[in-house]
Amino acid sequence: MHISGRHCLGDASLCYIIRMMKESEFLRKVREIGGKAYVVGGWVRDRLLGLCPHDRDYVVCGLDEKTFAETFPAAVKTGGSFPVFILSIDGIPCDVALARTERKEGSGYRGFAVEFGPDVTIEEDLSRRDTTINSIAWSPEDDKLTDPFGGQADIEAKVIRATSVHFCEDPVRALRAARQAAEFGFTIEPHTLEMMSRCGRELSGEPRERIFGELKRAMHSGRPSVFFLMLAQAGIIDTVISPLSLIWDIETSDGGERFKKIMHILDKTAAESERAEIRFASLVRSLSSALPEMPADCVLNEIDSMLRLPVLWKRCAEFAVMHLPDPSAGKDPAAAVDTLAVLQNHPIGIDGCLAITKAEGTADSYTFLGDSELYLEIMKKARAELPSGIEGKARGEWIRARQIEAVAKLLL
């Protein structure tokens, strides 16, 4: 495929043809210099799951870095301890890595010594990965899978299984396993759960952004509750949201009714809204309600101190916990006016509050949310009736009182 374009240098025009490298050409060149390229990771997994795969990541075996770089001069090298190249294939920027192995020498995800080169096999490269469903390679040239750890069978059985005994060497893999279970509706086999439990101590020392990254992806899944349930069963939920671990630990071994209710509301919120920050806000609101002995702001602050929440997530959770009225006050005219006034410029939005209250089963107590357009129109008309000559603080007080009066008539 060829794309033409005109580029200008000063007053002169330079026309040339930009040539797009197809995957078939990439594979041929790799083969001609003695290597073999595989597609690995999520693309292969999603293909086997019958999902729509997206980005292709390649691993090249049998080559050294110098030979690869000379053959593909357009490839941009990234990475530190091991080379990963960004190369445009079929018009899409793809990650191309040389096959590598890892050896644990220190703590955390930085504590690995990486070895790469032409002698590393695809099987050795796959062995360093987290779970078996991600430890499958596919050869585009001969349409064959390399699956040394039974990933395809685990996909068919809907099971999350650690690829090897090295699973615990990066403690965040415990969160990934729980997140994968939530994303795909899989269960985690017992031995992997036990390995996850051994990650707890080292996980507490991991960078907060790594932990939050897994939480964020889990919050985008179809059933976020599975993520927390798997962490709870592994005994490491306190490394992500410690107030939730209080409920799990205080009640029965399965978390008891309070834990189940929180998870039920979370999944129902997920069904109502695709926004991860709304799902999280619902979780914090339910969690705060289940811990009446712990002030609501303390619940949120403790979670924030662990995860360093993005401003958007914190603001939405703060509104849900501190400012969305209790259902018993949902039909109070003043509460309706004050809440709608703030929601017009708040990132949680009326839609976010509606999703949360529907999930809680309290939406009928918040008619001002369900009929927000009508209420906002009434509030706008009331504001327009402001007499001339009222200024400063009195102006706001008059408008609010008139809006409350108008909304009260609507609520009769």
Protein Blocks (a to p, Z undefined) as FASTA:
>chain_A
ZZdddddehjbccddddddddfklmmmmmmmnopacddehjllmmmmnopacfbdcddde
hiafklmmmmmmmbccedjkbccddddeehiacddddddddddfbecjklcccdedjklc
fklmmmmpmbfmlmcccdfklopacdfkommmmmmnopacdfblmlmmpmklmmmmmmmm
mmnopacdfklmmmmmmmmmmmmmpcfklmmmmmmmmmmpmblmlmmmmmmmnopmmmmm
mmlmmmmmmmcmnopjmlmmmmmmmmmmmmmpccfklmmmmmmmmmmmmmmmbcfklmmm
mmmmmnopafklmmmmmmmmmmmccfklmmgmklmmmmmmmmmmgfkbmmlmmmmmmmno
pmmmmmmlmmmmmmmmmmmmmmmmpcghiacjllmmmmmmmmmmmmmmmmZZ
